[in-house]
Amino acid sequence: MTSPSHSGNTPDLLDGDHAASLRHVLTARQDTLWTSLRQMGGQPRTHLSLRATYVVADIMDWLAGLPAHSLHAVVTDPPYGLIEYNRKDHDKLKSGRGGVWRIPPAYDGAKRRPLPRFTVLSPDEIAELDSFFSDLGDALLRVLVPGSHLFIASNPLLSTLTFHALQRSGFEKRGELIRLVQTLRGGDRPKGAEDEFPEVCMMARSCWEPWGIFRKPFPGTAAQNLRRWGTGGLRRITNDEPFKDVIVCSPTRGREREIAPHPSLKPQRFMRQVVRAALPLGVGIIYDPFAGSGSTLAAAAAVGYLAIGTDRDESYHALARAAFGPLSALKVGDL
């Protein structure tokens, strides 16, 4: 397959072309690319629907097999550190035995989710994390079209490191999306000395989650890039209301968590807003490098986008196969 490039293989539309003609050209290019893209590589995969595909693959291996300018946006919730997802510690998470994962006690009858203890990362592990996200940035820049946006979840402890690594790879930082969410993370008294120091908490209770917003640089003006690639901006909520960088969204619970019992499942009412914003004209292919339970793919399907995801964990692939349909069919008003 010959991919679009800066060399002029794909002609620009003229400024005066009608919006319908622009969308027709971009959609035709998207559909041709999608037909080829979802079949690329020899890795196992499931076509969850006509508009969503989940590939069981190492991220770097799969991206290396793609032609340049194949994807139009990335929305992803990665492992914030690497140590918690190595084989030994990930197995401990699944068995409930801890390791680097902290298994919190129940609180007022609510069972709290396991949390990786990022404060215990060594200097070598921090350097490895920095290198990983820099390498990921390099790989994504090659396969994204100019002007593509990357939305990536992080947490207040590691976001500075992660975001800087992506900037160093060549992405432009375009701000941060703040998810306001009341959780039970942090705020705990000293372990084993709760009664001795009742007035002390070891960390501030977390009430927000940072998502970095990045963009692949492009030549020329934003209007020219929108005409050529369909990217470069964010989709407005309505013609009169822009996409905003603060979204209030409580933790995933209830029916949604029953459908997809993943340790870091993000709610559809949040994911659909982010995914929708990532394609300014509503045309293109969304990619999630850390597809997990398939929540990004389900959100893309719910808003009518094409989406492909990768994850190397076969158990998450199996979870996504079962969860995709019910997640994408959920009515946000019911969540």
C-alpha beads as a LAMMPS data file, in Angstrom:
LAMMPS data file: protein, C-alpha beads

335 atoms
334 bonds

1 atom types
1 bond types

-500.0 500.0 xlo xhi
-500.0 500.0 ylo yhi
-500.0 500.0 zlo zhi

Masses

1 110.0

Atoms # bond

1 1 1 0.000 0.000 0.000
2 1 1 1.227 3.458 -0.830
3 1 1 0.635 5.847 2.037
4 1 1 0.035 9.590 1.756
5 1 1 3.168 11.671 2.215
6 1 1 4.473 15.189 2.130
7 1 1 5.723 14.602 -1.430
8 1 1 2.352 15.482 -2.931
9 1 1 1.091 11.968 -3.712
10 1 1 -2.279 13.075 -2.327
11 1 1 -3.459 16.365 -3.844
12 1 1 -4.600 19.190 -1.613
13 1 1 -8.119 20.465 -1.880
14 1 1 -8.417 24.120 -2.845
15 1 1 -9.570 26.638 -0.262
16 1 1 -12.874 27.192 -2.066
17 1 1 -13.940 23.554 -2.216
18 1 1 -17.224 22.812 -0.543
19 1 1 -17.198 21.123 2.896
20 1 1 -19.053 18.117 1.514
21 1 1 -16.396 17.564 -1.145
22 1 1 -13.648 17.835 1.452
23 1 1 -15.337 15.272 3.701
24 1 1 -15.928 12.938 0.738
25 1 1 -12.236 12.914 -0.205
26 1 1 -11.064 12.457 3.393
27 1 1 -13.590 9.684 4.038
28 1 1 -12.639 7.815 0.852
29 1 1 -8.967 7.963 1.848
30 1 1 -9.830 6.844 5.395
31 1 1 -11.851 3.852 4.168
32 1 1 -9.110 2.679 1.804
33 1 1 -6.536 2.930 4.567
34 1 1 -8.797 1.163 7.079
35 1 1 -9.387 -1.824 4.808
36 1 1 -5.646 -2.384 4.566
37 1 1 -4.582 -1.329 8.072
38 1 1 -6.730 -3.719 10.073
39 1 1 -5.240 -6.699 8.193
40 1 1 -1.567 -5.683 8.516
41 1 1 0.864 -7.927 10.341
42 1 1 0.659 -11.567 11.319
43 1 1 -0.366 -11.042 14.942
44 1 1 -3.598 -12.538 16.328
45 1 1 -6.532 -10.150 16.217
46 1 1 -10.261 -9.834 16.606
47 1 1 -12.428 -7.652 14.406
48 1 1 -14.793 -6.519 17.127
49 1 1 -17.034 -4.893 14.532
50 1 1 -16.748 -3.415 11.060
51 1 1 -15.319 -0.306 12.728
52 1 1 -13.056 -1.716 15.460
53 1 1 -10.126 -4.151 15.541
54 1 1 -8.069 -5.408 18.502
55 1 1 -4.573 -6.808 17.798
56 1 1 -2.606 -8.913 20.302
57 1 1 0.859 -7.479 19.770
58 1 1 3.796 -5.661 21.268
59 1 1 3.280 -1.971 20.550
60 1 1 6.683 -1.311 19.019
61 1 1 6.606 -4.431 16.833
62 1 1 3.167 -3.580 15.467
63 1 1 3.951 0.082 14.834
64 1 1 7.173 -0.873 13.035
65 1 1 5.105 -2.779 10.462
66 1 1 2.870 0.185 9.575
67 1 1 3.528 2.608 6.724
68 1 1 4.050 6.271 7.547
69 1 1 0.951 8.460 7.887
70 1 1 -1.429 5.597 8.717
71 1 1 -3.251 6.890 11.813
72 1 1 -5.067 10.107 12.664
73 1 1 -5.204 10.269 16.486
74 1 1 -4.141 8.399 19.622
75 1 1 -6.204 8.142 22.807
76 1 1 -4.670 5.918 25.456
77 1 1 -4.393 5.140 29.161
78 1 1 -0.951 3.517 29.495
79 1 1 0.680 1.819 32.458
80 1 1 2.050 4.850 34.294
81 1 1 5.152 2.908 35.282
82 1 1 6.759 -0.156 33.730
83 1 1 7.662 -2.237 36.764
84 1 1 4.029 -2.880 37.709
85 1 1 3.369 -4.441 34.294
86 1 1 6.351 -6.740 34.082
87 1 1 5.366 -10.396 34.142
88 1 1 6.200 -11.029 37.800
89 1 1 4.343 -8.070 39.283
90 1 1 1.428 -8.280 36.850
91 1 1 0.866 -11.908 37.856
92 1 1 0.876 -10.781 41.494
93 1 1 -1.789 -8.199 40.709
94 1 1 -4.017 -10.828 39.122
95 1 1 -3.569 -13.197 42.053
96 1 1 -4.138 -10.438 44.608
97 1 1 -0.744 -10.939 46.252
98 1 1 0.618 -7.433 45.767
99 1 1 4.293 -7.168 44.877
100 1 1 4.821 -3.565 43.782
101 1 1 1.024 -3.332 43.722
102 1 1 -0.564 -2.085 46.948
103 1 1 -3.786 -3.938 47.707
104 1 1 -5.732 -1.409 49.831
105 1 1 -8.158 -2.505 52.525
106 1 1 -11.902 -2.143 52.130
107 1 1 -13.234 1.232 53.235
108 1 1 -16.823 1.719 54.460
109 1 1 -17.764 -1.473 52.652
110 1 1 -16.169 -0.389 49.346
111 1 1 -13.428 -2.593 47.958
112 1 1 -10.636 -0.357 46.714
113 1 1 -8.716 -1.136 43.542
114 1 1 -5.045 -2.160 43.590
115 1 1 -2.678 0.772 43.104
116 1 1 0.944 0.633 41.913
117 1 1 3.250 2.314 44.413
118 1 1 4.998 4.772 42.109
119 1 1 6.847 6.318 45.039
120 1 1 9.016 3.197 45.274
121 1 1 10.424 3.487 41.741
122 1 1 14.217 3.453 41.690
123 1 1 16.333 5.899 39.634
124 1 1 16.949 3.121 37.096
125 1 1 13.222 2.415 36.797
126 1 1 12.507 6.126 36.324
127 1 1 15.145 6.292 33.577
128 1 1 13.620 3.219 31.924
129 1 1 10.193 4.839 32.047
130 1 1 11.541 8.016 30.455
131 1 1 13.224 6.019 27.692
132 1 1 10.115 3.961 27.002
133 1 1 7.837 6.949 26.476
134 1 1 10.437 8.699 24.362
135 1 1 10.706 5.608 22.141
136 1 1 6.920 5.383 21.991
137 1 1 6.774 9.007 20.905
138 1 1 9.275 8.353 18.123
139 1 1 7.267 5.380 16.859
140 1 1 3.950 7.227 16.962
141 1 1 5.290 10.297 15.179
142 1 1 6.217 8.168 12.168
143 1 1 2.803 6.545 11.727
144 1 1 0.602 9.547 12.566
145 1 1 -0.413 12.017 9.876
146 1 1 0.714 15.638 10.378
147 1 1 -1.499 17.462 12.859
148 1 1 -2.636 14.296 14.667
149 1 1 -3.456 14.648 18.348
150 1 1 -2.329 12.363 21.154
151 1 1 -4.351 12.226 24.386
152 1 1 -2.473 10.259 27.055
153 1 1 -3.502 9.620 30.658
154 1 1 -1.053 9.969 33.505
155 1 1 -1.058 10.783 37.209
156 1 1 0.309 13.699 39.227
157 1 1 3.371 11.734 40.360
158 1 1 4.678 10.821 36.907
159 1 1 3.024 13.139 34.402
160 1 1 5.949 15.586 34.248
161 1 1 8.360 12.809 33.302
162 1 1 6.036 11.169 30.779
163 1 1 5.009 14.407 29.096
164 1 1 8.599 15.660 28.818
165 1 1 9.658 12.399 27.166
166 1 1 6.960 12.824 24.511
167 1 1 7.985 16.430 23.905
168 1 1 11.598 15.351 23.526
169 1 1 10.540 12.888 20.832
170 1 1 9.090 15.773 18.816
171 1 1 5.452 16.163 19.866
172 1 1 4.112 19.652 20.572
173 1 1 2.438 19.928 23.976
174 1 1 -0.971 21.524 23.470
175 1 1 -2.117 21.600 27.082
176 1 1 -3.542 19.175 29.605
177 1 1 -7.011 17.785 30.048
178 1 1 -7.925 17.590 33.723
179 1 1 -10.383 14.932 34.791
180 1 1 -11.856 15.987 38.124
181 1 1 -12.518 12.751 39.954
182 1 1 -12.924 12.045 43.670
183 1 1 -11.112 8.804 44.470
184 1 1 -9.668 7.056 47.508
185 1 1 -6.084 7.446 46.249
186 1 1 -3.807 9.054 48.804
187 1 1 -4.761 10.696 52.070
188 1 1 -3.767 7.632 54.122
189 1 1 -2.163 7.862 57.566
190 1 1 1.316 6.350 58.114
191 1 1 1.097 2.605 57.524
192 1 1 1.275 0.679 60.791
193 1 1 1.105 3.894 62.839
194 1 1 -2.383 5.170 62.056
195 1 1 -3.342 5.536 65.732
196 1 1 -0.040 7.136 66.683
197 1 1 -0.292 9.856 64.016
198 1 1 -4.030 10.374 63.410
199 1 1 -3.477 13.958 62.221
200 1 1 -0.996 12.989 59.460
201 1 1 -1.587 11.889 55.873
202 1 1 1.351 10.715 53.760
203 1 1 0.065 12.188 50.497
204 1 1 -2.691 14.564 49.482
205 1 1 -5.947 12.812 48.560
206 1 1 -6.066 12.737 44.760
207 1 1 -8.991 14.657 43.252
208 1 1 -7.810 14.983 39.649
209 1 1 -6.232 13.037 36.805
210 1 1 -4.011 14.715 34.192
211 1 1 -4.210 13.799 30.497
212 1 1 -1.505 15.244 28.270
213 1 1 -2.640 16.747 24.967
214 1 1 0.015 16.603 22.246
215 1 1 0.089 17.229 18.501
216 1 1 2.366 16.130 15.687
217 1 1 3.831 19.249 14.055
218 1 1 2.747 20.182 10.540
219 1 1 3.899 22.678 7.898
220 1 1 1.713 25.545 6.734
221 1 1 -1.504 26.740 8.310
222 1 1 -4.061 24.849 10.358
223 1 1 -6.639 25.325 7.588
224 1 1 -4.284 23.822 5.005
225 1 1 -3.609 20.835 7.223
226 1 1 -7.303 20.288 7.898
227 1 1 -7.964 20.244 4.153
228 1 1 -5.082 17.877 3.405
229 1 1 -5.203 15.456 6.351
230 1 1 -8.388 16.257 8.308
231 1 1 -6.297 16.911 11.422
232 1 1 -4.669 19.750 13.321
233 1 1 -7.462 20.838 15.662
234 1 1 -9.999 19.446 18.093
235 1 1 -13.674 18.806 17.430
236 1 1 -15.933 21.284 19.171
237 1 1 -18.724 20.085 21.465
238 1 1 -21.121 22.111 19.317
239 1 1 -20.550 24.876 16.779
240 1 1 -21.009 27.339 19.626
241 1 1 -19.119 25.474 22.347
242 1 1 -15.424 24.516 22.207
243 1 1 -13.896 21.395 23.709
244 1 1 -12.754 22.263 27.237
245 1 1 -9.746 21.112 29.264
246 1 1 -11.664 20.202 32.457
247 1 1 -14.148 17.328 32.608
248 1 1 -15.880 16.339 35.835
249 1 1 -16.234 12.556 35.863
250 1 1 -16.595 10.205 38.827
251 1 1 -14.889 6.771 38.985
252 1 1 -16.143 3.860 36.911
253 1 1 -18.606 1.766 38.858
254 1 1 -21.802 -0.269 38.634
255 1 1 -22.834 -1.933 35.394
256 1 1 -19.808 -0.671 33.474
257 1 1 -17.340 -2.304 35.843
258 1 1 -19.341 -5.542 35.749
259 1 1 -19.002 -5.549 31.950
260 1 1 -15.246 -4.873 31.952
261 1 1 -13.500 -5.675 35.274
262 1 1 -10.165 -4.099 34.252
263 1 1 -7.952 -2.583 37.016
264 1 1 -7.818 0.872 35.367
265 1 1 -11.083 1.064 33.431
266 1 1 -12.008 4.621 32.418
267 1 1 -15.745 5.427 32.188
268 1 1 -17.439 5.692 28.812
269 1 1 -18.988 9.048 29.678
270 1 1 -15.421 10.419 29.858
271 1 1 -13.769 8.396 27.085
272 1 1 -16.420 9.279 24.508
273 1 1 -15.827 12.991 25.031
274 1 1 -12.069 12.622 24.592
275 1 1 -12.266 10.298 21.585
276 1 1 -14.802 12.516 19.838
277 1 1 -12.588 15.592 20.279
278 1 1 -9.528 13.851 18.811
279 1 1 -10.797 13.967 15.191
280 1 1 -11.726 17.570 14.347
281 1 1 -13.785 16.696 11.259
282 1 1 -15.021 13.342 12.567
283 1 1 -12.960 11.509 9.919
284 1 1 -9.917 9.315 10.540
285 1 1 -8.640 6.303 12.484
286 1 1 -8.186 6.318 16.269
287 1 1 -5.404 4.176 17.769
288 1 1 -5.009 2.946 21.363
289 1 1 -1.552 1.405 21.992
290 1 1 -2.637 0.058 25.411
291 1 1 -6.093 -1.196 24.521
292 1 1 -6.721 -3.168 27.732
293 1 1 -10.440 -3.825 28.099
294 1 1 -11.207 -2.098 24.791
295 1 1 -12.840 0.961 26.382
296 1 1 -11.268 3.368 23.862
297 1 1 -12.427 1.195 20.971
298 1 1 -15.923 1.029 22.462
299 1 1 -15.998 4.815 22.901
300 1 1 -14.918 5.310 19.282
301 1 1 -17.646 2.944 18.082
302 1 1 -20.230 4.798 20.151
303 1 1 -19.385 8.129 18.469
304 1 1 -19.134 6.579 14.991
305 1 1 -15.347 6.482 14.513
306 1 1 -12.976 3.785 13.241
307 1 1 -10.540 2.499 15.881
308 1 1 -7.758 -0.043 16.258
309 1 1 -6.027 -1.108 19.469
310 1 1 -3.092 -3.232 20.515
311 1 1 -2.194 -4.970 23.759
312 1 1 0.151 -7.860 24.456
313 1 1 -1.951 -9.285 27.317
314 1 1 -4.123 -12.068 25.911
315 1 1 -6.409 -12.042 28.952
316 1 1 -7.267 -8.391 28.282
317 1 1 -7.885 -9.255 24.638
318 1 1 -10.380 -11.885 25.778
319 1 1 -11.978 -9.364 28.139
320 1 1 -12.323 -6.830 25.308
321 1 1 -13.967 -9.373 23.019
322 1 1 -16.714 -9.857 25.589
323 1 1 -16.949 -6.231 26.765
324 1 1 -16.821 -4.301 23.476
325 1 1 -20.441 -4.762 22.466
326 1 1 -22.017 -3.990 25.853
327 1 1 -19.655 -1.039 26.504
328 1 1 -20.281 0.586 23.133
329 1 1 -24.053 0.113 23.546
330 1 1 -24.226 1.781 26.976
331 1 1 -26.261 4.965 27.138
332 1 1 -24.174 7.664 28.793
333 1 1 -27.244 8.962 30.623
334 1 1 -27.531 5.595 32.346
335 1 1 -23.980 5.649 33.749

Bonds

1 1 1 2
2 1 2 3
3 1 3 4
4 1 4 5
5 1 5 6
6 1 6 7
7 1 7 8
8 1 8 9
9 1 9 10
10 1 10 11
11 1 11 12
12 1 12 13
13 1 13 14
14 1 14 15
15 1 15 16
16 1 16 17
17 1 17 18
18 1 18 19
19 1 19 20
20 1 20 21
21 1 21 22
22 1 22 23
23 1 23 24
24 1 24 25
25 1 25 26
26 1 26 27
27 1 27 28
28 1 28 29
29 1 29 30
30 1 30 31
31 1 31 32
32 1 32 33
33 1 33 34
34 1 34 35
35 1 35 36
36 1 36 37
37 1 37 38
38 1 38 39
39 1 39 40
40 1 40 41
41 1 41 42
42 1 42 43
43 1 43 44
44 1 44 45
45 1 45 46
46 1 46 47
47 1 47 48
48 1 48 49
49 1 49 50
50 1 50 51
51 1 51 52
52 1 52 53
53 1 53 54
54 1 54 55
55 1 55 56
56 1 56 57
57 1 57 58
58 1 58 59
59 1 59 60
60 1 60 61
61 1 61 62
62 1 62 63
63 1 63 64
64 1 64 65
65 1 65 66
66 1 66 67
67 1 67 68
68 1 68 69
69 1 69 70
70 1 70 71
71 1 71 72
72 1 72 73
73 1 73 74
74 1 74 75
75 1 75 76
76 1 76 77
77 1 77 78
78 1 78 79
79 1 79 80
80 1 80 81
81 1 81 82
82 1 82 83
83 1 83 84
84 1 84 85
85 1 85 86
86 1 86 87
87 1 87 88
88 1 88 89
89 1 89 90
90 1 90 91
91 1 91 92
92 1 92 93
93 1 93 94
94 1 94 95
95 1 95 96
96 1 96 97
97 1 97 98
98 1 98 99
99 1 99 100
100 1 100 101
101 1 101 102
102 1 102 103
103 1 103 104
104 1 104 105
105 1 105 106
106 1 106 107
107 1 107 108
108 1 108 109
109 1 109 110
110 1 110 111
111 1 111 112
112 1 112 113
113 1 113 114
114 1 114 115
115 1 115 116
116 1 116 117
117 1 117 118
118 1 118 119
119 1 119 120
120 1 120 121
121 1 121 122
122 1 122 123
123 1 123 124
124 1 124 125
125 1 125 126
126 1 126 127
127 1 127 128
128 1 128 129
129 1 129 130
130 1 130 131
131 1 131 132
132 1 132 133
133 1 133 134
134 1 134 135
135 1 135 136
136 1 136 137
137 1 137 138
138 1 138 139
139 1 139 140
140 1 140 141
141 1 141 142
142 1 142 143
143 1 143 144
144 1 144 145
145 1 145 146
146 1 146 147
147 1 147 148
148 1 148 149
149 1 149 150
150 1 150 151
151 1 151 152
152 1 152 153
153 1 153 154
154 1 154 155
155 1 155 156
156 1 156 157
157 1 157 158
158 1 158 159
159 1 159 160
160 1 160 161
161 1 161 162
162 1 162 163
163 1 163 164
164 1 164 165
165 1 165 166
166 1 166 167
167 1 167 168
168 1 168 169
169 1 169 170
170 1 170 171
171 1 171 172
172 1 172 173
173 1 173 174
174 1 174 175
175 1 175 176
176 1 176 177
177 1 177 178
178 1 178 179
179 1 179 180
180 1 180 181
181 1 181 182
182 1 182 183
183 1 183 184
184 1 184 185
185 1 185 186
186 1 186 187
187 1 187 188
188 1 188 189
189 1 189 190
190 1 190 191
191 1 191 192
192 1 192 193
193 1 193 194
194 1 194 195
195 1 195 196
196 1 196 197
197 1 197 198
198 1 198 199
199 1 199 200
200 1 200 201
201 1 201 202
202 1 202 203
203 1 203 204
204 1 204 205
205 1 205 206
206 1 206 207
207 1 207 208
208 1 208 209
209 1 209 210
210 1 210 211
211 1 211 212
212 1 212 213
213 1 213 214
214 1 214 215
215 1 215 216
216 1 216 217
217 1 217 218
218 1 218 219
219 1 219 220
220 1 220 221
221 1 221 222
222 1 222 223
223 1 223 224
224 1 224 225
225 1 225 226
226 1 226 227
227 1 227 228
228 1 228 229
229 1 229 230
230 1 230 231
231 1 231 232
232 1 232 233
233 1 233 234
234 1 234 235
235 1 235 236
236 1 236 237
237 1 237 238
238 1 238 239
239 1 239 240
240 1 240 241
241 1 241 242
242 1 242 243
243 1 243 244
244 1 244 245
245 1 245 246
246 1 246 247
247 1 247 248
248 1 248 249
249 1 249 250
250 1 250 251
251 1 251 252
252 1 252 253
253 1 253 254
254 1 254 255
255 1 255 256
256 1 256 257
257 1 257 258
258 1 258 259
259 1 259 260
260 1 260 261
261 1 261 262
262 1 262 263
263 1 263 264
264 1 264 265
265 1 265 266
266 1 266 267
267 1 267 268
268 1 268 269
269 1 269 270
270 1 270 271
271 1 271 272
272 1 272 273
273 1 273 274
274 1 274 275
275 1 275 276
276 1 276 277
277 1 277 278
278 1 278 279
279 1 279 280
280 1 280 281
281 1 281 282
282 1 282 283
283 1 283 284
284 1 284 285
285 1 285 286
286 1 286 287
287 1 287 288
288 1 288 289
289 1 289 290
290 1 290 291
291 1 291 292
292 1 292 293
293 1 293 294
294 1 294 295
295 1 295 296
296 1 296 297
297 1 297 298
298 1 298 299
299 1 299 300
300 1 300 301
301 1 301 302
302 1 302 303
303 1 303 304
304 1 304 305
305 1 305 306
306 1 306 307
307 1 307 308
308 1 308 309
309 1 309 310
310 1 310 311
311 1 311 312
312 1 312 313
313 1 313 314
314 1 314 315
315 1 315 316
316 1 316 317
317 1 317 318
318 1 318 319
319 1 319 320
320 1 320 321
321 1 321 322
322 1 322 323
323 1 323 324
324 1 324 325
325 1 325 326
326 1 326 327
327 1 327 328
328 1 328 329
329 1 329 330
330 1 330 331
331 1 331 332
332 1 332 333
333 1 333 334
334 1 334 335
